[in-house]
Amino acid sequence: MRAAISGVKARAFTIPTDRPEADGTLAWNSTTIVIALVSAHGQTGMGYTYASRAAAHLIFDVLGPAVQGRNAFDIPNCLAAMRHAARNLGVSGQVSYAISAVDTALWDLKARLLQIPLASLMGMAMDSIPVYGSGGFTTYDEAAIREQIFSWREKGITRAKIKIGSQPELDMDRVVAAQGALGAENELFVDANGAYTVKQALGFAEDFLEYGVTWFEEPVPSADLEGLERTRTQGPPGMNIAAGEYADSACYARRMLEAQAVDVLQLDATRCQGYSGFIEAAQIARAHNLPVSSHCAPALHLPVCCHLPNIVHMEYFYDHARIESMIFEGVPAVVRGRLSPFVDGTGSGLLLKEPDAMRYAA
């Protein structure tokens, strides 16, 4: 089967947050989504990444020409061509994010050419995935944290994650407030975004465990594999150490696993070279007998997460869930704490709401 790629486009949209947001090491007031559109035989596939506008220029200048004319059915060939074309730029960071957008668009395109759902093209190990609510930014006061957690509980979500680390002296109060809203019978996650030292992280881990915290994400910077390993092995039993959201290749994930740095590997298909890179890295985690949790972008991650048997849950990140609902049609809704993939048409089921999106054109 052959369908020559006839066009590759990229568009960037910058959406303001609905209120100031911050985590343990960064503050922001907007998020940029870069959308890739790949066409062949009258069909167009769509993929995206959360990145800088620079990713759109990379798609126009480097990646699009690399895949132009290639067979849309041969995704590995297209991925290899993009990696080769970007060699001298360094296939990491924004380059990897741009590759991710094109790769996910290619998967969507292939499903549309075959006139089947993307989830069916990949094949499903599970027909739905549990999600955890993610937000609780350090700019939120305790009342805002409780309000957000209550909104997730109304959707049947029984796991919630809050940000910590920007003011360590307030972190225990934030955890107590979140645990009170979530309920002792449910799981509370915390994310320091690399704000702590190893000794700080170990001290907080003991205290957090008393309030039902079962997941400690990036207690130290994710590049500090030794520090993550020390926190994991010296921390209290019953608390998972998680990291990996910045993995931009399967090799990055392999190094993290070989260092025994995490209990749960996080992966992000908008960063790790798309669905193809996500599957590669998840298979390495499976070989290490470790579970995987997807990072952010819930609508995009749903089909690939249902494809893989070692996915434990998906992050229902407030910013991205909000943006996806604002600019896309066909965004799946959380039902009893789970998301189910689109299976009643072709492709991912996502369509860009042109008039709504154009308000935010970057």
C-alpha positions, -999 to +999 in steps of 0.1 A: +000+000+000+013+034-009+002+070-003+028+096-010+030+124+016+020+156-003+022+182+024+034+190+059+022+221+078+026+234+113+006+259+133+013+273+167-013+286+192-005+303+226-034+301+251-033+321+283-038+303+316-071+311+334-051+323+364-014+324+374+003+290+376+036+277+390+053+246+403+084+240+424+108+256+399+089+275+373+060+300+368+040+306+336+009+325+323+004+308+289+010+275+271+019+271+234+007+241+214+023+233+181+001+213+157+015+193+128-007+185+098+005+158+074-015+151+041-016+122+016-042+110-009-068+136+002-065+128+040-049+148+067-035+135+100-030+158+130-005+156+158+008+181+183+033+190+210+034+215+238+065+234+230+080+267+217+070+282+184+105+271+173+091+236+169+068+249+142+098+263+123+116+230+126+086+212+111+085+237+082+122+239+075+136+205+084+111+177+091+085+185+064+110+183+036+125+151+051+092+132+048+077+149+017+070+123-009+076+093+014+050+066+019+026+076+047+021+039+056+058+035+064+060+054+096+094+039+107+109+051+074+095+086+080+108+087+116+143+076+105+143+103+078+134+130+104+161+118+128+186+118+100+176+153+087+179+167+123+213+151+131+234+183+131+207+201+151+208+176+179+179+152+181+167+163+215+148+192+231+127+212+207+138+190+178+125+159+195+093+178+204+088+188+167+095+152+156+068+141+181+042+163+165+049+150+130+051+113+142+017+115+160+002+132+129+016+103+107-002+077+129-034+097+127-030+100+089-024+062+085-056+054+104-075+079+083-062+065+051-073+030+062-106+045+074-103+030+109-099+044+144-064+051+156-069+029+186-079+000+163-048+006+141-026+003+172-045-025+188-059-023+223-046-041+253-072-023+274-104-005+264-101+023+289-075+038+312-078+053+347-066+089+351-054+110+379-062+147+384-032+169+381-029+206+390-028+220+425-003+246+414+019+264+440+001+296+431-032+281+444-042+286+480-056+258+500-092+267+491-083+265+454-067+231+458-097+217+476-121+232+449-101+215+421-099+182+438-136+182+445-142+189+407-121+158+399-140+136+424-172+146+407-158+128+376-150+097+396-113+104+398-098+089+429-061+100+425-050+136+426-016+153+423-005+187+436+026+208+430+051+214+458+086+228+463+085+266+456+079+273+494+089+241+512+078+256+545+042+255+532+043+221+516+029+200+545+000+224+549-008+220+512-006+182+515-029+182+545-055+204+527-053+181+496-056+149+515-087+163+534-104+171+501-094+138+484-103+115+513-080+091+532-093+062+511-078+077+479-043+082+466-025+116+468+004+124+445+030+152+449+053+167+423+083+188+433+096+194+398+131+189+410+130+215+437+145+195+466+179+182+475+181+145+483+181+151+520+151+174+518+132+149+497+139+120+521+127+141+551+095+152+533+088+117+521+085+103+556+061+131+565+041+129+533+035+091+538+015+098+570-010+117+548-016+091+522+010+103+496+019+073+475+037+090+446+066+114+448+074+129+414+108+144+406+118+150+442+152+160+428+161+172+393+153+145+367+189+146+353+202+136+388+198+099+383+220+091+413+198+114+435+166+098+422+180+064+430+190+074+465+156+088+471+139+057+458+160+032+478+163+052+510+128+065+511+099+048+529+082+017+515+049+023+499+059+056+481+067+054+444+094+076+430+084+088+395+102+107+367+108+105+330+086+133+316+116+149+300+127+118+282+132+128+245+142+093+233+141+056+243+178+059+251+170+085+278+145+062+293+169+032+292+195+052+311+170+061+337+159+025+342+194+011+342+202+036+370+172+021+390+161+057+394+123+052+394+095+030+405+073+043+377+085+056+344+067+087+330+066+091+293+053+120+271+045+113+235+047+151+228+084+150+238+099+115+232+095+114+194+058+107+192+038+075+195+067+056+180+092+068+206+067+063+234+061+027+223+099+021+221+105+034+256+075+017+271+087-016+258+121-010+275+102-004+308+083-036+303+115-055+298+126-040+332+092-051+347+083-015+354+050+003+349+045+034+328+023+065+333+017+091+306+026+127+312+001+155+303-017+157+269-045+133+279-064+133+245-033+126+226-020+098+249-052+078+251-049+055+220-012+046+227-018+041+264-047+016+256-023-002+233+004-009+259-002-035+287+022-018+313+004+015+315-010+021+350-027+054+345-027+087+326-022+122+338-053+144+335-033+176+336-055+206+341-038+230+316-038+205+288-073+191+294-086+227+293-067+236+261-077+204+243-113+210+251-110+246+239-095+240+205-104+205+195-137+187+188-139+150+198-120+153+231-130+123+253-147+129+286-138+113+319-164+087+330-161+071+364-125+081+366-115+066+332-110+076+296-120+055+267-106+059+232-124+070+200-136+038+182-166+050+161-149+066+131-115+072+115-082+085+131-079+100+165-113+115+165-098+149+171-106+179+148-093+214+152-120+241+160-107+266+135-125+298+147-118+290+183-082+282+178-074+312+155-080+335+184-048+322+199-027+320+167+010+326+175 
